[in-house]
Amino acid sequence: MTDKEEKEMNCSAIINLKDIGVHIGRKDKECIKKWLWENKITIHRLAKLTFVYKVDFECAMILPHVKDRQRKDPKGWQAYYQKTIKNEALFELIMLELKVNVQYKPTTKVKRSKSDEELYKQLLT
């Protein structure tokens, strides 16, 4: 990986306070910081750059909608969000925030040969 690619990857994973203000409709830095604090998002500083991680911000933005969906549809809300949230890391963070155990389903089905079946039976007996 080149230095330029690494820098682009790191920059896309962070978001500065000015951009957050645009998303939440605030201009004042103190209001933005208060919103971040209320939503339990850690503000990081690197030299003169003040930023938060994009995944933390996205999680905070989606979480109220997820909680509302959870309240309205107690049985189907998790499957709904598993299908709609494309970023798996974001989905995992939301489930952690809500303290929900995620059920994983295998994506491939393994076919056993006859020799595998015989070995399996031997191990069980």
NUPAPA-958453 format. One record per atom (N, C-alpha, C): x, y, z; residue in one letter; residue number from 1; atom name. Coordinates in steps of 0.001 Angstrom, whole numbers, padded with zeros to 6 digits. Example, Ala and Ser with C-alpha at 12.3 -4.5 7.8 and 13.67 -1.06 7.14 Angstrom:
- 013190 | -005690 | 007800 | A | 1 | N
- 012300 | -004500 | 007800 | A | 1 | CA
- 013200 | -003300 | 007800 | A | 1 | C
- 012850 | -002250 | 007080 | S | 2 | N
- 013670 | -001060 | 007140 | S | 2 | CA
- 012900 | 000030 | 007870 | S | 2 | C
***
This chain:
- 000853 | -001178 | 000000 | M | 1 | N
- 000000 | 000000 | 000000 | M | 1 | CA
- 000897 | 001238 | 000000 | M | 1 | C
- 000613 | 002160 | -000876 | T | 2 | N
- 001407 | 003379 | -000961 | T | 2 | CA
- 000990 | 004355 | 000137 | T | 2 | C
- 001837 | 005347 | 000363 | D | 3 | N
- 001528 | 006359 | 001380 | D | 3 | CA
- 000252 | 007116 | 001051 | D | 3 | C
- 000046 | 007395 | -000250 | K | 4 | N
- -001152 | 008134 | -000672 | K | 4 | CA
- -002410 | 007313 | -000393 | K | 4 | C
- -002385 | 006005 | -000724 | E | 5 | N
- -003542 | 005145 | -000474 | E | 5 | CA
- -003830 | 005033 | 001015 | E | 5 | C
- -002762 | 004918 | 001816 | E | 6 | N
- -002934 | 004822 | 003263 | E | 6 | CA
- -003538 | 006102 | 003827 | E | 6 | C
- -003082 | 007271 | 003326 | K | 7 | N
- -003612 | 008558 | 003783 | K | 7 | CA
- -005083 | 008697 | 003404 | K | 7 | C
- -005444 | 008289 | 002167 | E | 8 | N
- -006837 | 008370 | 001726 | E | 8 | CA
- -007723 | 007463 | 002572 | E | 8 | C
- -007226 | 006266 | 002902 | M | 9 | N
- -008005 | 005339 | 003711 | M | 9 | CA
- -008230 | 005914 | 005107 | M | 9 | C
- -007178 | 006498 | 005699 | N | 10 | N
- -007294 | 007078 | 007025 | N | 10 | CA
- -008213 | 008288 | 007035 | N | 10 | C
- -008158 | 009114 | 005999 | C | 11 | N
- -009001 | 010307 | 005930 | C | 11 | CA
- -010468 | 009950 | 005739 | C | 11 | C
- -010747 | 008865 | 005044 | S | 12 | N
- -012144 | 008487 | 004845 | S | 12 | CA
- -012738 | 007864 | 006110 | S | 12 | C
- -011884 | 007443 | 007046 | A | 13 | N
- -012365 | 006837 | 008280 | A | 13 | CA
- -012624 | 007864 | 009368 | A | 13 | C
- -012265 | 009125 | 009123 | I | 14 | N
- -012483 | 010179 | 010112 | I | 14 | CA
- -013336 | 011287 | 009506 | I | 14 | C
- -013933 | 012065 | 010403 | I | 15 | N
- -014750 | 013191 | 009950 | I | 15 | CA
- -014488 | 014359 | 010903 | I | 15 | C
- -014262 | 015545 | 010339 | N | 16 | N
- -013948 | 016691 | 011196 | N | 16 | CA
- -015227 | 017330 | 011739 | N | 16 | C
- -015052 | 018206 | 012713 | L | 17 | N
- -016204 | 018805 | 013387 | L | 17 | CA
- -017053 | 019663 | 012468 | L | 17 | C
- -016430 | 020313 | 011513 | K | 18 | N
- -017179 | 021166 | 010576 | K | 18 | CA
- -018160 | 020312 | 009761 | K | 18 | C
- -017700 | 019146 | 009284 | D | 19 | N
- -018577 | 018256 | 008512 | D | 19 | CA
- -019701 | 017685 | 009377 | D | 19 | C
- -019391 | 017416 | 010632 | I | 20 | N
- -020430 | 016925 | 011550 | I | 20 | CA
- -021499 | 017999 | 011724 | I | 20 | C
- -021053 | 019256 | 011867 | G | 21 | N
- -021988 | 020374 | 012008 | G | 21 | CA
- -022946 | 020463 | 010837 | G | 21 | C
- -022446 | 020222 | 009631 | V | 22 | N
- -023304 | 020237 | 008439 | V | 22 | CA
- -024359 | 019143 | 008543 | V | 22 | C
- -023958 | 017949 | 008983 | H | 23 | N
- -024892 | 016818 | 009071 | H | 23 | CA
- -025963 | 017011 | 010149 | H | 23 | C
- -025581 | 017618 | 011264 | I | 24 | N
- -026544 | 017765 | 012365 | I | 24 | CA
- -027211 | 019136 | 012402 | I | 24 | C
- -026850 | 020010 | 011461 | G | 25 | N
- -027490 | 021314 | 011367 | G | 25 | CA
- -027027 | 022317 | 012410 | G | 25 | C
- -025766 | 022249 | 012790 | R | 26 | N
- -025198 | 023184 | 013765 | R | 26 | CA
- -023966 | 023852 | 013151 | R | 26 | C
- -023728 | 025113 | 013542 | K | 27 | N
- -022547 | 025831 | 013048 | K | 27 | CA
- -021535 | 026087 | 014160 | K | 27 | C
- -022032 | 026298 | 015355 | D | 28 | N
- -021180 | 026628 | 016485 | D | 28 | CA
- -020423 | 025382 | 016959 | D | 28 | C
- -019091 | 025515 | 017120 | K | 29 | N
- -018268 | 024374 | 017538 | K | 29 | CA
- -018683 | 023843 | 018904 | K | 29 | C
- -019068 | 024736 | 019793 | E | 30 | N
- -019476 | 024297 | 021132 | E | 30 | CA
- -020757 | 023464 | 021068 | E | 30 | C
- -021690 | 023847 | 020214 | C | 31 | N
- -022925 | 023066 | 020034 | C | 31 | CA
- -022609 | 021690 | 019457 | C | 31 | C
- -021683 | 021659 | 018518 | I | 32 | N
- -021290 | 020391 | 017898 | I | 32 | CA
- -020639 | 019492 | 018938 | I | 32 | C
- -019734 | 020067 | 019738 | K | 33 | N
- -019069 | 019286 | 020784 | K | 33 | CA
- -020073 | 018786 | 021814 | K | 33 | C
- -021054 | 019608 | 022157 | K | 34 | N
- -022079 | 019194 | 023116 | K | 34 | CA
- -022903 | 018034 | 022549 | K | 34 | C
- -023266 | 018114 | 021268 | W | 35 | N
- -024015 | 017035 | 020625 | W | 35 | CA
- -023200 | 015740 | 020641 | W | 35 | C
- -021921 | 015840 | 020332 | L | 36 | N
- -021045 | 014659 | 020348 | L | 36 | CA
- -020955 | 014076 | 021760 | L | 36 | C
- -020822 | 014929 | 022749 | W | 37 | N
- -020728 | 014473 | 024129 | W | 37 | CA
- -022026 | 013784 | 024557 | W | 37 | C
- -023169 | 014381 | 024206 | E | 38 | N
- -024466 | 013790 | 024556 | E | 38 | CA
- -024679 | 012430 | 023890 | E | 38 | C
- -024084 | 012248 | 022727 | N | 39 | N
- -024213 | 010985 | 022004 | N | 39 | CA
- -023034 | 010042 | 022255 | N | 39 | C
- -022215 | 010373 | 023246 | K | 40 | N
- -021099 | 009527 | 023692 | K | 40 | CA
- -020098 | 009233 | 022586 | K | 40 | C
- -019793 | 010256 | 021796 | I | 41 | N
- -018797 | 010120 | 020732 | I | 41 | CA
- -017529 | 010834 | 021190 | I | 41 | C
- -016429 | 010108 | 021169 | T | 42 | N
- -015155 | 010651 | 021607 | T | 42 | CA
- -014566 | 011557 | 020531 | T | 42 | C
- -014115 | 012738 | 020962 | I | 43 | N
- -013453 | 013684 | 020062 | I | 43 | CA
- -011948 | 013449 | 020175 | I | 43 | C
- -011306 | 013283 | 019030 | H | 44 | N
- -009868 | 013035 | 018985 | H | 44 | CA
- -009154 | 014256 | 018423 | H | 44 | C
- -007906 | 014429 | 018830 | R | 45 | N
- -007095 | 015527 | 018319 | R | 45 | CA
- -005763 | 014978 | 017831 | R | 45 | C
- -005369 | 015454 | 016680 | L | 46 | N
- -004077 | 015109 | 016103 | L | 46 | CA
- -003506 | 016391 | 015521 | L | 46 | C
- -002482 | 016931 | 016177 | A | 47 | N
- -001930 | 018235 | 015828 | A | 47 | CA
- -003056 | 019277 | 015909 | A | 47 | C
- -003395 | 019935 | 014809 | K | 48 | N
- -004476 | 020933 | 014819 | K | 48 | CA
- -005810 | 020355 | 014373 | K | 48 | C
- -005812 | 019107 | 013976 | L | 49 | N
- -007028 | 018474 | 013475 | L | 49 | CA
- -007855 | 017900 | 014624 | L | 49 | C
- -009111 | 018283 | 014694 | T | 50 | N
- -010059 | 017745 | 015670 | T | 50 | CA
- -011072 | 016925 | 014888 | T | 50 | C
- -011234 | 015652 | 015259 | F | 51 | N
- -012071 | 014753 | 014470 | F | 51 | CA
- -012699 | 013666 | 015332 | F | 51 | C
- -013637 | 012954 | 014741 | V | 52 | N
- -014206 | 011736 | 015330 | V | 52 | CA
- -014150 | 010653 | 014262 | V | 52 | C
- -014268 | 009428 | 014697 | Y | 53 | N
- -014294 | 008340 | 013725 | Y | 53 | CA
- -015669 | 008295 | 013066 | Y | 53 | C
- -015643 | 008129 | 011761 | K | 54 | N
- -016869 | 008169 | 010959 | K | 54 | CA
- -017859 | 007092 | 011395 | K | 54 | C
- -017368 | 005903 | 011719 | V | 55 | N
- -018257 | 004812 | 012108 | V | 55 | CA
- -018979 | 005138 | 013426 | V | 55 | C
- -018295 | 005817 | 014360 | D | 56 | N
- -018950 | 006226 | 015610 | D | 56 | CA
- -020051 | 007241 | 015341 | D | 56 | C
- -019773 | 008190 | 014447 | F | 57 | N
- -020761 | 009208 | 014101 | F | 57 | CA
- -021973 | 008581 | 013409 | F | 57 | C
- -021723 | 007687 | 012450 | E | 58 | N
- -022822 | 007025 | 011742 | E | 58 | CA
- -023665 | 006189 | 012695 | E | 58 | C
- -023010 | 005530 | 013629 | C | 59 | N
- -023733 | 004737 | 014622 | C | 59 | CA
- -024663 | 005631 | 015445 | C | 59 | C
- -024150 | 006783 | 015882 | A | 60 | N
- -024962 | 007716 | 016671 | A | 60 | CA
- -026124 | 008276 | 015865 | A | 60 | C
- -025931 | 008467 | 014570 | M | 61 | N
- -027002 | 008997 | 013724 | M | 61 | CA
- -028104 | 007954 | 013492 | M | 61 | C
- -027731 | 006703 | 013348 | I | 62 | N
- -028695 | 005646 | 013026 | I | 62 | CA
- -029384 | 005097 | 014274 | I | 62 | C
- -028699 | 005142 | 015417 | L | 63 | N
- -029197 | 004512 | 016631 | L | 63 | CA
- -030623 | 004916 | 017030 | L | 63 | C
- -031011 | 006204 | 016994 | P | 64 | N
- -032394 | 006539 | 017356 | P | 64 | CA
- -033427 | 005866 | 016437 | P | 64 | C
- -033109 | 005775 | 015158 | H | 65 | N
- -034020 | 005116 | 014216 | H | 65 | CA
- -034114 | 003622 | 014513 | H | 65 | C
- -032984 | 003011 | 014854 | V | 66 | N
- -032975 | 001584 | 015182 | V | 66 | CA
- -033812 | 001331 | 016431 | V | 66 | C
- -033645 | 002172 | 017452 | K | 67 | N
- -034417 | 002009 | 018689 | K | 67 | CA
- -035914 | 002163 | 018428 | K | 67 | C
- -036276 | 003113 | 017572 | D | 68 | N
- -037679 | 003307 | 017216 | D | 68 | CA
- -038230 | 002081 | 016494 | D | 68 | C
- -037447 | 001556 | 015564 | R | 69 | N
- -037865 | 000352 | 014825 | R | 69 | CA
- -037984 | -000845 | 015772 | R | 69 | C
- -037065 | -000925 | 016737 | Q | 70 | N
- -037079 | -002007 | 017720 | Q | 70 | CA
- -038355 | -001938 | 018570 | Q | 70 | C
- -038755 | -000734 | 018911 | R | 71 | N
- -039962 | -000556 | 019712 | R | 71 | CA
- -041217 | -000917 | 018910 | R | 71 | C
- -041248 | -000530 | 017632 | K | 72 | N
- -042420 | -000786 | 016793 | K | 72 | CA
- -042536 | -002242 | 016335 | K | 72 | C
- -041391 | -002873 | 016090 | D | 73 | N
- -041380 | -004240 | 015559 | D | 73 | CA
- -040388 | -005084 | 016359 | D | 73 | C
- -040783 | -005536 | 017560 | P | 74 | N
- -039845 | -006246 | 018437 | P | 74 | CA
- -039266 | -007537 | 017851 | P | 74 | C
- -039958 | -008168 | 016928 | K | 75 | N
- -039484 | -009444 | 016387 | K | 75 | CA
- -038678 | -009293 | 015097 | K | 75 | C
- -039034 | -008338 | 014243 | G | 76 | N
- -038414 | -008266 | 012931 | G | 76 | CA
- -037406 | -007160 | 012718 | G | 76 | C
- -037181 | -006324 | 013735 | W | 77 | N
- -036310 | -005165 | 013545 | W | 77 | CA
- -034874 | -005553 | 013234 | W | 77 | C
- -034364 | -006609 | 013855 | Q | 78 | N
- -032958 | -006977 | 013669 | Q | 78 | CA
- -032705 | -007476 | 012244 | Q | 78 | C
- -033592 | -008298 | 011730 | A | 79 | N
- -033446 | -008793 | 010355 | A | 79 | CA
- -033546 | -007634 | 009366 | A | 79 | C
- -034437 | -006688 | 009655 | Y | 80 | N
- -034593 | -005509 | 008801 | Y | 80 | CA
- -033277 | -004739 | 008698 | Y | 80 | C
- -032658 | -004455 | 009837 | Y | 81 | N
- -031414 | -003690 | 009815 | Y | 81 | CA
- -030232 | -004490 | 009302 | Y | 81 | C
- -030253 | -005790 | 009502 | Q | 82 | N
- -029164 | -006601 | 008963 | Q | 82 | CA
- -029160 | -006535 | 007442 | Q | 82 | C
- -030343 | -006408 | 006851 | K | 83 | N
- -030445 | -006308 | 005393 | K | 83 | CA
- -030179 | -004890 | 004887 | K | 83 | C
- -030584 | -003873 | 005649 | T | 84 | N
- -030484 | -002491 | 005157 | T | 84 | CA
- -029139 | -001826 | 005419 | T | 84 | C
- -028470 | -002180 | 006519 | I | 85 | N
- -027172 | -001576 | 006813 | I | 85 | CA
- -026107 | -002389 | 006102 | I | 85 | C
- -025544 | -001802 | 005060 | K | 86 | N
- -024568 | -002511 | 004224 | K | 86 | CA
- -023217 | -002671 | 004924 | K | 86 | C
- -022844 | -001713 | 005768 | N | 87 | N
- -021572 | -001758 | 006473 | N | 87 | CA
- -021706 | -002699 | 007665 | N | 87 | C
- -021053 | -003859 | 007581 | E | 88 | N
- -021185 | -004868 | 008627 | E | 88 | CA
- -020627 | -004382 | 009964 | E | 88 | C
- -019548 | -003599 | 009929 | A | 89 | N
- -018972 | -003071 | 011167 | A | 89 | CA
- -019961 | -002136 | 011864 | A | 89 | C
- -020663 | -001335 | 011101 | L | 90 | N
- -021661 | -000429 | 011661 | L | 90 | CA
- -022810 | -001220 | 012288 | L | 90 | C
- -023265 | -002259 | 011602 | F | 91 | N
- -024323 | -003115 | 012147 | F | 91 | CA
- -023870 | -003740 | 013468 | F | 91 | C
- -022639 | -004242 | 013506 | E | 92 | N
- -022105 | -004864 | 014724 | E | 92 | CA
- -022044 | -003854 | 015871 | E | 92 | C
- -021609 | -002629 | 015578 | L | 93 | N
- -021540 | -001603 | 016617 | L | 93 | CA
- -022922 | -001262 | 017180 | L | 93 | C
- -023899 | -001189 | 016309 | I | 94 | N
- -025258 | -000893 | 016764 | I | 94 | CA
- -025773 | -002017 | 017653 | I | 94 | C
- -025514 | -003257 | 017263 | M | 95 | N
- -025952 | -004395 | 018079 | M | 95 | CA
- -025228 | -004397 | 019428 | M | 95 | C
- -023944 | -004042 | 019444 | L | 96 | N
- -023216 | -003942 | 020709 | L | 96 | CA
- -023793 | -002846 | 021592 | L | 96 | C
- -024111 | -001727 | 020970 | E | 97 | N
- -024685 | -000597 | 021711 | E | 97 | CA
- -026025 | -000987 | 022346 | E | 97 | C
- -026799 | -001775 | 021629 | L | 98 | N
- -028100 | -002212 | 022129 | L | 98 | CA
- -028013 | -003479 | 022976 | L | 98 | C
- -026788 | -004024 | 023105 | K | 99 | N
- -026539 | -005247 | 023876 | K | 99 | CA
- -027361 | -006423 | 023356 | K | 99 | C
- -027297 | -006614 | 022039 | V | 100 | N
- -028032 | -007692 | 021375 | V | 100 | CA
- -027029 | -008713 | 020860 | V | 100 | C
- -027303 | -009988 | 021102 | N | 101 | N
- -026462 | -011041 | 020544 | N | 101 | CA
- -026858 | -011270 | 019096 | N | 101 | C
- -025873 | -011285 | 018220 | V | 102 | N
- -026125 | -011458 | 016791 | V | 102 | CA
- -026009 | -012931 | 016452 | V | 102 | C
- -027017 | -013461 | 015774 | Q | 103 | N
- -026995 | -014841 | 015311 | Q | 103 | CA
- -026374 | -014876 | 013933 | Q | 103 | C
- -025304 | -015623 | 013781 | Y | 104 | N
- -024635 | -015731 | 012488 | Y | 104 | CA
- -025110 | -016986 | 011775 | Y | 104 | C
- -025347 | -016836 | 010495 | K | 105 | N
- -025731 | -017969 | 009661 | K | 105 | CA
- -024619 | -018194 | 008653 | K | 105 | C
- -024259 | -019452 | 008429 | P | 106 | N
- -023207 | -019702 | 007443 | P | 106 | CA
- -023659 | -019284 | 006048 | P | 106 | C
- -022711 | -018817 | 005271 | T | 107 | N
- -023041 | -018358 | 003925 | T | 107 | CA
- -022882 | -019454 | 002883 | T | 107 | C
- -022186 | -020533 | 003246 | T | 108 | N
- -022016 | -021646 | 002314 | T | 108 | CA
- -022452 | -022938 | 002970 | T | 108 | C
- -022865 | -023870 | 002168 | K | 109 | N
- -023277 | -025169 | 002671 | K | 109 | CA
- -022225 | -026186 | 002246 | K | 109 | C
- -021694 | -026889 | 003220 | V | 110 | N
- -020633 | -027850 | 002949 | V | 110 | CA
- -021257 | -029225 | 002750 | V | 110 | C
- -020887 | -029856 | 001660 | K | 111 | N
- -021366 | -031206 | 001387 | K | 111 | CA
- -020329 | -032198 | 001891 | K | 111 | C
- -020805 | -033194 | 002627 | R | 112 | N
- -019905 | -034209 | 003162 | R | 112 | CA
- -019849 | -035398 | 002207 | R | 112 | C
- -018652 | -035919 | 002074 | S | 113 | N
- -018493 | -037126 | 001259 | S | 113 | CA
- -018799 | -038342 | 002131 | S | 113 | C
- -018859 | -039533 | 001517 | K | 114 | N
- -019137 | -040760 | 002273 | K | 114 | CA
- -018048 | -041021 | 003299 | K | 114 | C
- -016806 | -040758 | 002924 | S | 115 | N
- -015703 | -040983 | 003874 | S | 115 | CA
- -015796 | -040015 | 005056 | S | 115 | C
- -016241 | -038789 | 004794 | D | 116 | N
- -016440 | -037832 | 005876 | D | 116 | CA
- -017546 | -038298 | 006816 | D | 116 | C
- -018627 | -038822 | 006259 | E | 117 | N
- -019744 | -039333 | 007061 | E | 117 | CA
- -019298 | -040499 | 007939 | E | 117 | C
- -018500 | -041416 | 007355 | E | 118 | N
- -018015 | -042573 | 008116 | E | 118 | CA
- -017113 | -042118 | 009259 | E | 118 | C
- -016228 | -041194 | 008982 | L | 119 | N
- -015340 | -040662 | 010011 | L | 119 | CA
- -016151 | -039965 | 011107 | L | 119 | C
- -017159 | -039223 | 010723 | Y | 120 | N
- -018041 | -038526 | 011669 | Y | 120 | CA
- -018745 | -039527 | 012584 | Y | 120 | C
- -019254 | -040603 | 012017 | K | 121 | N
- -019936 | -041645 | 012803 | K | 121 | CA
- -018974 | -042313 | 013761 | K | 121 | C
- -017735 | -042550 | 013315 | Q | 122 | N
- -016721 | -043170 | 014179 | Q | 122 | CA
- -016394 | -042265 | 015370 | Q | 122 | C
- -016323 | -040981 | 015117 | L | 123 | N
- -016005 | -040039 | 016192 | L | 123 | CA
- -017140 | -039936 | 017207 | L | 123 | C
- -018369 | -040085 | 016767 | L | 124 | N
- -019511 | -039999 | 017673 | L | 124 | CA
- -019697 | -041253 | 018515 | L | 124 | C
- -019195 | -042384 | 018044 | T | 125 | N
- -019367 | -043627 | 018818 | T | 125 | CA
- -018194 | -043919 | 019717 | T | 125 | C
***
